[in-house]
Amino acid sequence: MSHAPEPFNDALRRAKTEFLEMPGLKLTAAQAARLLSVDEALCGRVLSALVESRFLAETSNSRFVRADH
């Protein structure tokens, strides 16, 4: 059985929580990394996973927003 590393899972949960609690939230990757207190590489993986799962969308100006908003 394969599991994602715990720091990834923690950051993924925190990112989802932040975007759910603030529906209009729009963040760049660097802003998201600071908000989640993770390095930019981990944050990039988290944001990519959330875009792939269609929870987030990336705007034309490289900001991440909830896909349903």
PDB file as gemmi writes it, atoms N, CA and C in Angstrom:
CRYST1    1.000    1.000    1.000  90.00  90.00  90.00 P 1                      
ATOM      1  N   MET A   1       0.837  -1.173   0.000  1.00  0.00           N  
ATOM      2  CA  MET A   1       0.000   0.000   0.000  1.00  0.00           C  
ATOM      3  C   MET A   1       0.888   1.244   0.000  1.00  0.00           C  
ATOM      4  N   SER A   2       0.610   2.185  -0.903  1.00  0.00           N  
ATOM      5  CA  SER A   2       1.422   3.393  -1.017  1.00  0.00           C  
ATOM      6  C   SER A   2       0.696   4.580  -0.400  1.00  0.00           C  
ATOM      7  N   HIS A   3       1.402   5.327   0.418  1.00  0.00           N  
ATOM      8  CA  HIS A   3       0.825   6.511   1.050  1.00  0.00           C  
ATOM      9  C   HIS A   3       1.697   7.717   0.740  1.00  0.00           C  
ATOM     10  N   ALA A   4       1.061   8.861   0.522  1.00  0.00           N  
ATOM     11  CA  ALA A   4       1.819  10.092   0.326  1.00  0.00           C  
ATOM     12  C   ALA A   4       2.492  10.456   1.647  1.00  0.00           C  
ATOM     13  N   PRO A   5       3.652  11.078   1.576  1.00  0.00           N  
ATOM     14  CA  PRO A   5       4.334  11.481   2.812  1.00  0.00           C  
ATOM     15  C   PRO A   5       3.456  12.397   3.658  1.00  0.00           C  
ATOM     16  N   GLU A   6       3.625  12.297   4.959  1.00  0.00           N  
ATOM     17  CA  GLU A   6       2.795  13.068   5.892  1.00  0.00           C  
ATOM     18  C   GLU A   6       2.863  14.586   5.683  1.00  0.00           C  
ATOM     19  N   PRO A   7       4.045  15.187   5.441  1.00  0.00           N  
ATOM     20  CA  PRO A   7       4.047  16.637   5.226  1.00  0.00           C  
ATOM     21  C   PRO A   7       3.166  17.046   4.036  1.00  0.00           C  
ATOM     22  N   PHE A   8       3.166  16.234   2.985  1.00  0.00           N  
ATOM     23  CA  PHE A   8       2.308  16.507   1.827  1.00  0.00           C  
ATOM     24  C   PHE A   8       0.839  16.439   2.239  1.00  0.00           C  
ATOM     25  N   ASN A   9       0.457  15.374   2.928  1.00  0.00           N  
ATOM     26  CA  ASN A   9      -0.938  15.218   3.356  1.00  0.00           C  
ATOM     27  C   ASN A   9      -1.375  16.351   4.278  1.00  0.00           C  
ATOM     28  N   ASP A  10      -0.503  16.745   5.201  1.00  0.00           N  
ATOM     29  CA  ASP A  10      -0.820  17.850   6.110  1.00  0.00           C  
ATOM     30  C   ASP A  10      -1.037  19.145   5.336  1.00  0.00           C  
ATOM     31  N   ALA A  11      -0.131  19.431   4.409  1.00  0.00           N  
ATOM     32  CA  ALA A  11      -0.248  20.658   3.618  1.00  0.00           C  
ATOM     33  C   ALA A  11      -1.486  20.618   2.734  1.00  0.00           C  
ATOM     34  N   LEU A  12      -1.808  19.460   2.199  1.00  0.00           N  
ATOM     35  CA  LEU A  12      -2.998  19.311   1.362  1.00  0.00           C  
ATOM     36  C   LEU A  12      -4.257  19.605   2.175  1.00  0.00           C  
ATOM     37  N   ARG A  13      -4.337  19.043   3.368  1.00  0.00           N  
ATOM     38  CA  ARG A  13      -5.500  19.300   4.240  1.00  0.00           C  
ATOM     39  C   ARG A  13      -5.590  20.774   4.616  1.00  0.00           C  
ATOM     40  N   ARG A  14      -4.454  21.373   4.955  1.00  0.00           N  
ATOM     41  CA  ARG A  14      -4.464  22.794   5.334  1.00  0.00           C  
ATOM     42  C   ARG A  14      -4.888  23.673   4.165  1.00  0.00           C  
ATOM     43  N   ALA A  15      -4.394  23.368   2.979  1.00  0.00           N  
ATOM     44  CA  ALA A  15      -4.754  24.157   1.798  1.00  0.00           C  
ATOM     45  C   ALA A  15      -6.252  24.061   1.535  1.00  0.00           C  
ATOM     46  N   LYS A  16      -6.790  22.858   1.574  1.00  0.00           N  
ATOM     47  CA  LYS A  16      -8.229  22.695   1.361  1.00  0.00           C  
ATOM     48  C   LYS A  16      -9.026  23.477   2.395  1.00  0.00           C  
ATOM     49  N   THR A  17      -8.598  23.396   3.645  1.00  0.00           N  
ATOM     50  CA  THR A  17      -9.296  24.105   4.720  1.00  0.00           C  
ATOM     51  C   THR A  17      -9.279  25.606   4.477  1.00  0.00           C  
ATOM     52  N   GLU A  18      -8.128  26.153   4.122  1.00  0.00           N  
ATOM     53  CA  GLU A  18      -8.028  27.598   3.875  1.00  0.00           C  
ATOM     54  C   GLU A  18      -8.948  28.026   2.746  1.00  0.00           C  
ATOM     55  N   PHE A  19      -8.942  27.284   1.646  1.00  0.00           N  
ATOM     56  CA  PHE A  19      -9.774  27.655   0.506  1.00  0.00           C  
ATOM     57  C   PHE A  19     -11.263  27.444   0.786  1.00  0.00           C  
ATOM     58  N   LEU A  20     -11.604  26.480   1.629  1.00  0.00           N  
ATOM     59  CA  LEU A  20     -13.006  26.277   2.002  1.00  0.00           C  
ATOM     60  C   LEU A  20     -13.486  27.367   2.958  1.00  0.00           C  
ATOM     61  N   GLU A  21     -12.637  27.780   3.888  1.00  0.00           N  
ATOM     62  CA  GLU A  21     -13.019  28.796   4.860  1.00  0.00           C  
ATOM     63  C   GLU A  21     -13.095  30.188   4.248  1.00  0.00           C  
ATOM     64  N   MET A  22     -12.340  30.418   3.183  1.00  0.00           N  
ATOM     65  CA  MET A  22     -12.325  31.726   2.512  1.00  0.00           C  
ATOM     66  C   MET A  22     -12.597  31.509   1.022  1.00  0.00           C  
ATOM     67  N   PRO A  23     -13.867  31.368   0.642  1.00  0.00           N  
ATOM     68  CA  PRO A  23     -14.213  31.012  -0.744  1.00  0.00           C  
ATOM     69  C   PRO A  23     -13.654  31.939  -1.821  1.00  0.00           C  
ATOM     70  N   GLY A  24     -13.438  33.204  -1.533  1.00  0.00           N  
ATOM     71  CA  GLY A  24     -12.909  34.129  -2.528  1.00  0.00           C  
ATOM     72  C   GLY A  24     -11.396  34.220  -2.553  1.00  0.00           C  
ATOM     73  N   LEU A  25     -10.721  33.352  -1.815  1.00  0.00           N  
ATOM     74  CA  LEU A  25      -9.270  33.397  -1.704  1.00  0.00           C  
ATOM     75  C   LEU A  25      -8.608  33.183  -3.063  1.00  0.00           C  
ATOM     76  N   LYS A  26      -7.652  34.072  -3.389  1.00  0.00           N  
ATOM     77  CA  LYS A  26      -6.859  33.975  -4.620  1.00  0.00           C  
ATOM     78  C   LYS A  26      -5.415  34.153  -4.222  1.00  0.00           C  
ATOM     79  N   LEU A  27      -4.605  33.131  -4.455  1.00  0.00           N  
ATOM     80  CA  LEU A  27      -3.210  33.165  -4.031  1.00  0.00           C  
ATOM     81  C   LEU A  27      -2.263  32.767  -5.149  1.00  0.00           C  
ATOM     82  N   THR A  28      -1.097  33.414  -5.165  1.00  0.00           N  
ATOM     83  CA  THR A  28      -0.016  32.924  -6.017  1.00  0.00           C  
ATOM     84  C   THR A  28       0.599  31.721  -5.302  1.00  0.00           C  
ATOM     85  N   ALA A  29       1.443  30.999  -5.993  1.00  0.00           N  
ATOM     86  CA  ALA A  29       2.112  29.857  -5.371  1.00  0.00           C  
ATOM     87  C   ALA A  29       2.974  30.313  -4.192  1.00  0.00           C  
ATOM     88  N   ALA A  30       3.655  31.446  -4.332  1.00  0.00           N  
ATOM     89  CA  ALA A  30       4.503  31.943  -3.248  1.00  0.00           C  
ATOM     90  C   ALA A  30       3.663  32.336  -2.035  1.00  0.00           C  
ATOM     91  N   GLN A  31       2.529  32.982  -2.276  1.00  0.00           N  
ATOM     92  CA  GLN A  31       1.639  33.346  -1.164  1.00  0.00           C  
ATOM     93  C   GLN A  31       1.093  32.113  -0.471  1.00  0.00           C  
ATOM     94  N   ALA A  32       0.730  31.115  -1.253  1.00  0.00           N  
ATOM     95  CA  ALA A  32       0.209  29.875  -0.671  1.00  0.00           C  
ATOM     96  C   ALA A  32       1.279  29.191   0.179  1.00  0.00           C  
ATOM     97  N   ALA A  33       2.513  29.187  -0.290  1.00  0.00           N  
ATOM     98  CA  ALA A  33       3.607  28.573   0.475  1.00  0.00           C  
ATOM     99  C   ALA A  33       3.768  29.278   1.821  1.00  0.00           C  
ATOM    100  N   ARG A  34       3.689  30.603   1.826  1.00  0.00           N  
ATOM    101  CA  ARG A  34       3.805  31.342   3.090  1.00  0.00           C  
ATOM    102  C   ARG A  34       2.613  31.055   3.995  1.00  0.00           C  
ATOM    103  N   LEU A  35       1.416  31.054   3.441  1.00  0.00           N  
ATOM    104  CA  LEU A  35       0.214  30.793   4.231  1.00  0.00           C  
ATOM    105  C   LEU A  35       0.257  29.408   4.868  1.00  0.00           C  
ATOM    106  N   LEU A  36       0.721  28.422   4.114  1.00  0.00           N  
ATOM    107  CA  LEU A  36       0.763  27.046   4.605  1.00  0.00           C  
ATOM    108  C   LEU A  36       2.031  26.729   5.397  1.00  0.00           C  
ATOM    109  N   SER A  37       2.968  27.664   5.408  1.00  0.00           N  
ATOM    110  CA  SER A  37       4.257  27.471   6.094  1.00  0.00           C  
ATOM    111  C   SER A  37       5.010  26.244   5.576  1.00  0.00           C  
ATOM    112  N   VAL A  38       5.076  26.141   4.254  1.00  0.00           N  
ATOM    113  CA  VAL A  38       5.828  25.054   3.613  1.00  0.00           C  
ATOM    114  C   VAL A  38       6.739  25.653   2.550  1.00  0.00           C  
ATOM    115  N   ASP A  39       7.719  24.872   2.102  1.00  0.00           N  
ATOM    116  CA  ASP A  39       8.595  25.384   1.052  1.00  0.00           C  
ATOM    117  C   ASP A  39       7.846  25.380  -0.286  1.00  0.00           C  
ATOM    118  N   GLU A  40       8.394  26.147  -1.226  1.00  0.00           N  
ATOM    119  CA  GLU A  40       7.691  26.321  -2.505  1.00  0.00           C  
ATOM    120  C   GLU A  40       7.581  25.027  -3.298  1.00  0.00           C  
ATOM    121  N   ALA A  41       8.547  24.120  -3.164  1.00  0.00           N  
ATOM    122  CA  ALA A  41       8.480  22.845  -3.888  1.00  0.00           C  
ATOM    123  C   ALA A  41       7.304  22.006  -3.398  1.00  0.00           C  
ATOM    124  N   LEU A  42       7.162  21.881  -2.079  1.00  0.00           N  
ATOM    125  CA  LEU A  42       6.037  21.125  -1.520  1.00  0.00           C  
ATOM    126  C   LEU A  42       4.723  21.803  -1.872  1.00  0.00           C  
ATOM    127  N   CYS A  43       4.698  23.117  -1.766  1.00  0.00           N  
ATOM    128  CA  CYS A  43       3.480  23.848  -2.092  1.00  0.00           C  
ATOM    129  C   CYS A  43       3.090  23.631  -3.556  1.00  0.00           C  
ATOM    130  N   GLY A  44       4.061  23.625  -4.434  1.00  0.00           N  
ATOM    131  CA  GLY A  44       3.781  23.389  -5.852  1.00  0.00           C  
ATOM    132  C   GLY A  44       3.145  22.029  -6.089  1.00  0.00           C  
ATOM    133  N   ARG A  45       3.637  21.021  -5.362  1.00  0.00           N  
ATOM    134  CA  ARG A  45       3.048  19.678  -5.492  1.00  0.00           C  
ATOM    135  C   ARG A  45       1.618  19.669  -4.973  1.00  0.00           C  
ATOM    136  N   VAL A  46       1.385  20.359  -3.854  1.00  0.00           N  
ATOM    137  CA  VAL A  46       0.037  20.429  -3.274  1.00  0.00           C  
ATOM    138  C   VAL A  46      -0.912  21.151  -4.231  1.00  0.00           C  
ATOM    139  N   LEU A  47      -0.491  22.298  -4.745  1.00  0.00           N  
ATOM    140  CA  LEU A  47      -1.349  23.055  -5.666  1.00  0.00           C  
ATOM    141  C   LEU A  47      -1.632  22.250  -6.929  1.00  0.00           C  
ATOM    142  N   SER A  48      -0.627  21.572  -7.449  1.00  0.00           N  
ATOM    143  CA  SER A  48      -0.832  20.736  -8.647  1.00  0.00           C  
ATOM    144  C   SER A  48      -1.849  19.637  -8.382  1.00  0.00           C  
ATOM    145  N   ALA A  49      -1.747  18.993  -7.222  1.00  0.00           N  
ATOM    146  CA  ALA A  49      -2.694  17.927  -6.877  1.00  0.00           C  
ATOM    147  C   ALA A  49      -4.112  18.485  -6.760  1.00  0.00           C  
ATOM    148  N   LEU A  50      -4.240  19.679  -6.193  1.00  0.00           N  
ATOM    149  CA  LEU A  50      -5.578  20.262  -6.030  1.00  0.00           C  
ATOM    150  C   LEU A  50      -6.159  20.721  -7.364  1.00  0.00           C  
ATOM    151  N   VAL A  51      -5.310  21.154  -8.289  1.00  0.00           N  
ATOM    152  CA  VAL A  51      -5.787  21.504  -9.633  1.00  0.00           C  
ATOM    153  C   VAL A  51      -6.178  20.233 -10.381  1.00  0.00           C  
ATOM    154  N   GLU A  52      -5.348  19.195 -10.285  1.00  0.00           N  
ATOM    155  CA  GLU A  52      -5.652  17.927 -10.965  1.00  0.00           C  
ATOM    156  C   GLU A  52      -6.964  17.320 -10.473  1.00  0.00           C  
ATOM    157  N   SER A  53      -7.253  17.494  -9.192  1.00  0.00           N  
ATOM    158  CA  SER A  53      -8.494  16.948  -8.638  1.00  0.00           C  
ATOM    159  C   SER A  53      -9.683  17.884  -8.848  1.00  0.00           C  
ATOM    160  N   ARG A  54      -9.411  19.014  -9.507  1.00  0.00           N  
ATOM    161  CA  ARG A  54     -10.428  20.032  -9.824  1.00  0.00           C  
ATOM    162  C   ARG A  54     -11.000  20.725  -8.588  1.00  0.00           C  
ATOM    163  N   PHE A  55     -10.265  20.711  -7.486  1.00  0.00           N  
ATOM    164  CA  PHE A  55     -10.653  21.486  -6.310  1.00  0.00           C  
ATOM    165  C   PHE A  55     -10.258  22.942  -6.518  1.00  0.00           C  
ATOM    166  N   LEU A  56      -9.069  23.153  -7.118  1.00  0.00           N  
ATOM    167  CA  LEU A  56      -8.598  24.501  -7.437  1.00  0.00           C  
ATOM    168  C   LEU A  56      -8.465  24.656  -8.941  1.00  0.00           C  
ATOM    169  N   ALA A  57      -8.438  25.914  -9.360  1.00  0.00           N  
ATOM    170  CA  ALA A  57      -8.144  26.258 -10.751  1.00  0.00           C  
ATOM    171  C   ALA A  57      -7.054  27.320 -10.725  1.00  0.00           C  
ATOM    172  N   GLU A  58      -6.232  27.345 -11.774  1.00  0.00           N  
ATOM    173  CA  GLU A  58      -5.212  28.376 -11.882  1.00  0.00           C  
ATOM    174  C   GLU A  58      -5.693  29.415 -12.883  1.00  0.00           C  
ATOM    175  N   THR A  59      -5.698  30.670 -12.469  1.00  0.00           N  
ATOM    176  CA  THR A  59      -6.168  31.750 -13.336  1.00  0.00           C  
ATOM    177  C   THR A  59      -5.089  32.124 -14.348  1.00  0.00           C  
ATOM    178  N   SER A  60      -5.459  32.967 -15.302  1.00  0.00           N  
ATOM    179  CA  SER A  60      -4.508  33.400 -16.328  1.00  0.00           C  
ATOM    180  C   SER A  60      -3.369  34.232 -15.747  1.00  0.00           C  
ATOM    181  N   ASN A  61      -3.574  34.803 -14.547  1.00  0.00           N  
ATOM    182  CA  ASN A  61      -2.490  35.578 -13.922  1.00  0.00           C  
ATOM    183  C   ASN A  61      -1.811  34.790 -12.795  1.00  0.00           C  
ATOM    184  N   SER A  62      -1.814  33.461 -12.933  1.00  0.00           N  
ATOM    185  CA  SER A  62      -1.087  32.550 -12.036  1.00  0.00           C  
ATOM    186  C   SER A  62      -1.514  32.632 -10.577  1.00  0.00           C  
ATOM    187  N   ARG A  63      -2.806  32.782 -10.366  1.00  0.00           N  
ATOM    188  CA  ARG A  63      -3.356  32.726  -9.011  1.00  0.00           C  
ATOM    189  C   ARG A  63      -4.212  31.469  -8.913  1.00  0.00           C  
ATOM    190  N   PHE A  64      -4.259  30.932  -7.716  1.00  0.00           N  
ATOM    191  CA  PHE A  64      -5.036  29.721  -7.479  1.00  0.00           C  
ATOM    192  C   PHE A  64      -6.307  30.094  -6.746  1.00  0.00           C  
ATOM    193  N   VAL A  65      -7.435  29.589  -7.253  1.00  0.00           N  
ATOM    194  CA  VAL A  65      -8.764  29.891  -6.702  1.00  0.00           C  
ATOM    195  C   VAL A  65      -9.556  28.595  -6.640  1.00  0.00           C  
ATOM    196  N   ARG A  66     -10.604  28.593  -5.813  1.00  0.00           N  
ATOM    197  CA  ARG A  66     -11.509  27.429  -5.793  1.00  0.00           C  
ATOM    198  C   ARG A  66     -12.110  27.261  -7.182  1.00  0.00           C  
ATOM    199  N   ALA A  67     -12.152  26.046  -7.651  1.00  0.00           N  
ATOM    200  CA  ALA A  67     -12.648  25.766  -8.994  1.00  0.00           C  
ATOM    201  C   ALA A  67     -14.129  26.073  -9.147  1.00  0.00           C  
ATOM    202  N   ASP A  68     -14.881  25.996  -8.065  1.00  0.00           N  
ATOM    203  CA  ASP A  68     -16.318  26.228  -8.162  1.00  0.00           C  
ATOM    204  C   ASP A  68     -16.695  27.689  -7.922  1.00  0.00           C  
ATOM    205  N   HIS A  69     -15.701  28.586  -7.959  1.00  0.00           N  
ATOM    206  CA  HIS A  69     -15.986  30.018  -7.771  1.00  0.00           C  
ATOM    207  C   HIS A  69     -15.467  30.826  -8.931  1.00  0.00           C  
TER     208      HIS A  69                                                      
END                                                                             
